[in-house]
Amino acid sequence: ASETPMLPGITAGIIDAGSTDAGTLYFQGIVNDGAPRYFDEAAGVGFRLVTNVAVTGQVEKELLAWFEGIGGKAVVFDASAPIGDPLNQYADWFALHDVVGVIQRPDFYIFGTAPGVEDLDSLLAKLRTALT
């Protein structure tokens, strides 16, 4: 059996080039939304703001409304979230990469990351600028 080759990253286009891990393929872990399954099966496809902090009250309402307007969805891993992180794979990924949030593109590559809660707004604003 042969190993799956590593896919090359994206270095230009719709990425936040100054962001950690921008242009690399995002992690696909096991989550639980009533049954264990892969993240994309539970969260669907499209732009995803994946974070381990609550976005309500943390992210500008107007930015979040814009994001949802393009089909984006916030996926929050916290105790009250409808999608859980039963194996702590996402918690571990966030800790390893020293970020609290990531925007995953529809092709599963990372647009950019947010090192702190205060960076979520600017990350969403950068995506809006890149797309408009």
Salt bridges, closest charged atoms under 4 A:
ASP16 OD2 - LYS126 NZ 3.43
ASP21 OD2 - HIS97 ND1 2.60
ASP33 OD2 - ARG37 NH2 2.50
GLU62 OE2 - ARG128 NH1 2.67
ASP107 OD2 - ARG105 NH2 2.51
